[in-house]
Amino acid sequence: MNKRIIIIGAGPTGLGAAYRLQQIGYKNWVIYEKNDYVGGLAASFKDDRGFTWDIGGHVIFSNYAYFNQLVNTFLENDYLEHNRESWIRFSDAWVPYPFQNNIRYLRKEQIIECIMGLIEAQAAVRKPANFEEWILCNFGKAIADYFMLPYNRKIWAWPLDLMDNNWVEHRVSPVNIRQILKTVISDKADTNWGPNVKFRFPRSGGTGGLFKKFQPYICDKLVLQEKLNRVNLKEKLAYFTSGRTENYDILVNSSALDSFVSKIEDVPEVIRKAGDSLASNSIYVTGIGLKQKLASPKSWIYSPDADCPFYRVTYFSGYSPHNVPFADTQTYCSYMCETAFSKFRNIDKKTIIEQTIAGLIKLGILNEADRKSIVSTYLIDVPKAYPIPTSGRDEALSLIQPFLHNNGIFSRGRFGAWRYEIGNMDHSVMQGVELIDHLLQNKDEKTFLKDEQSTKNCCGYCYA
């Protein structure tokens, strides 16, 4: 084959596809990226005080042999390994993750309430119609009210009764009433659920330090600061905002599917409406850098507290000393907080940094006196953060994806496929790799087709 392949977007999926093309010796391809950097949502930035920040919390873990070998090749030994220490922070309690497995940390009356609610829910067998009902059916009212409902409302910033529940399998720790009773009676924590119990992190450059390693392999085919403007299906032409025009035989799209569909000329109305129906939330990533030593071994915490804007806090300087100035963790530390917003949850960008600091103080992560130690604040505005599995998502995708395939376009990745359940970094890279193998070697796309192995590689970090 010598078909012209163009790739839109140099995030994890586009880079995975590009690297695979280079790896197998295919020559007739090019990759376009709208930014002046690679990595997409997995990029990292250094502020003017010397702190490094990710676009949200990322850790490296995977069940894919190919992805793990890729990490080994790119990072060699230039990474750190960590044992996960993750907690849920309430105003009056610290509970280890996952919450439902560690209710013994609550007050006695709350423990009884949770167990009784769980027993009642499991006895009343019924099929949930949406994500909110799924939570109540699986965890009972008490666990739902204490954590599952308020936390998920914060992270999704979307009504849970407008979300489907078919995506959730393997993304949340299953409930085992016997195991829960055992932890309560034995007074032992259960913190080993999930594949990220141990995780890796690049020694330098943040998560983006991994994805920058792709660049030398594809640099002669990489075009930065080139944004797609429109696509002509009949002529198989891609037009860019700079005025550049590119012929293609196969187009690999890893940009957001909703906006991509809107750029297709003469797209059928039913496909346009399907694209418009896709929903996502946004997040503010707020970095707080302090001139003081990190006092906790925690990896990250979840916050269901309605009075705190953020849903998650990452103890980011604990991941690598190079995330702070001069790699001096005896002098500096950093926290990274994520706050979701949407048309259903308004967050004031002008005040989010102050809201974040106040939230950290309220939860006891910082105290009022620590304000004097803050030497850096950094804000990343992420317009599209989570593709939301709404009740109409699967129907929309069942229209859009076959239409694109029939026109030589393959949309993959976190937002290219628009499927949160296969949206981890490794999922995204492997979607790009497996697509190339499918196109050129007629192999199955296991991740995109959501086989059992790929969905087991869940993301306890996001904690749906």
C-alpha positions, 0 to 999 in steps of 0.5 A, a space after each residue: 500500500 502507498 495510500 496517503 495517510 494524514 493524522 489530525 492531532 499529536 496527542 497520545 492517539 495521534 502519536 501512537 499512530 504516527 510512531 507505529 507508522 514509523 516503526 513499520 517503515 510506512 512512508 506516505 503519511 503526515 501528522 498535523 497538530 494545532 498547538 506548538 507542542 505535542 501531547 494533547 491533554 497529556 502535555 506538561 508545562 513549567 511556570 516562571 517560578 520553575 514548577 512543572 504542571 500537568 493538564 490534570 492528574 496522570 499516572 503511568 500504569 497499563 496491562 498492555 505489553 506494547 505500551 509498557 515496552 514503549 514506556 521502557 524504551 522512551 524513559 529507560 530508567 528515567 522514571 520513579 515508581 510509587 505505591 499508590 496512597 489515595 484517600 477520600 477527604 470529608 470535613 471530619 474524616 479521612 477514608 482510604 480509597 476505594 470508599 465503599 471498601 473502607 467504610 470502617 473509617 466512618 462513625 459507627 452509626 454511619 457504618 451501620 447506615 451504609 451496611 443496611 443500605 447496601 443490603 437493602 439495595 442488593 436485595 431489591 434487584 432492579 435494572 437501573 435506567 441511568 447512572 444515578 440509579 446504577 449508583 443507588 442500585 449497587 451501593 445503597 442510599 447511604 454510600 451513595 449519599 455520603 460519597 458516590 453521588 456528590 463526588 460524581 456530580 462534582 467530577 462530571 458537572 452533569 446531571 447523573 440521571 442524564 448519563 448512561 450506565 453501560 460504560 461503568 463496568 470495570 471503572 468502579 470497584 465492585 461491591 462485595 458485602 462479605 469483604 466490607 463486613 470483613 474489613 469492618 470487623 477486622 479493622 483493616 483497610 482494603 486499599 489494593 483495588 485497581 491496576 494503579 496500586 503501583 504506578 510510574 511517573 517520568 523523573 523530569 518534564 511531568 507526564 509530557 516528558 513521556 510524550 515528548 519522547 515520541 517527537 524525535 521518531 516522527 519529527 520529519 512528518 510532524 507539522 505543528 501550529 496547523 489547525 484543521 479548518 474543514 474537510 471535503 469528503 468527495 475530493 478527500 481534501 483537508 483544509 487548514 487555517 493557514 491556507 494549506 491543503 492536503 490530499 488524503 486517502 485515509 484520514 485519522 482523526 484524534 481531535 474532538 469528534 463533535 467539532 470534527 463533524 462540524 468541519 465536514 462539508 455537506 455533512 448529512 443533517 442526521 450526522 451533524 445533529 448526532 455530533 452536536 448531541 455529544 457532551 463534555 465537561 471542562 476543568 480548571 487545573 489549579 497549581 499551588 506551589 509552596 516554599 515548604 516541604 511536603 509533609 504527607 506521603 499521599 498520592 492524591 485525594 478525592 473531595 465530595 465536599 460541596 463547599 470545596 470546588 475541586 474534586 481531586 487534589 494531587 500531591 504533585 511534588 511527591 511524584 517527582 522532585 523535578 516537579 518543583 524548582 531545582 528539584 529541591 523537595 526539602 524547600 518546595 512542594 506543589 499541589 494540583 487541584 482539578 475543578 470541573 464545570 459545565 452549563 450545569 455547574 458554573 465556576 468563576 475563573 476569576 476566583 478559582 485560585 482563591 477558591 482552591 486555596 480556601 478549599 485546601 485550608 478547609 480540608 486541612 491540607 493547608 492551614 491559614 498560615 501556609 498562605 505566606 508560603 505560596 510562591 506560585 499559582 498556575 491555572 490551566 483552562 481545559 475546555 474539553 476534559 471528559 467526554 460524558 457518556 450521556 444517555 444518547 451517546 451510543 446512539 450518536 456514535 452508532 451513526 457517526 462512526 460508520 459514516 466516517 468509516 465509509 468515507 475513509 475517516 477513522 476517529 479514535 482516542 479520548 475525544 476522537 472515539 468519545 468513549 470515556 471508558 477507553 480514554 486512559 493514556 494507554 488506551 489512547 496510545 493503543 487506539 492509534 497503534 491498533 488502528 494502523 495495524 488494522 489498516 495496514 495489516 488487517 488486525 483487530 482493533 481490540 481497544 476500540 472494539 472494547 474487548 475484555 482485556 482492554 476494559 479491565 485496564 481501568 482507571 481508578 485514578 479518575 474514580 467514576 
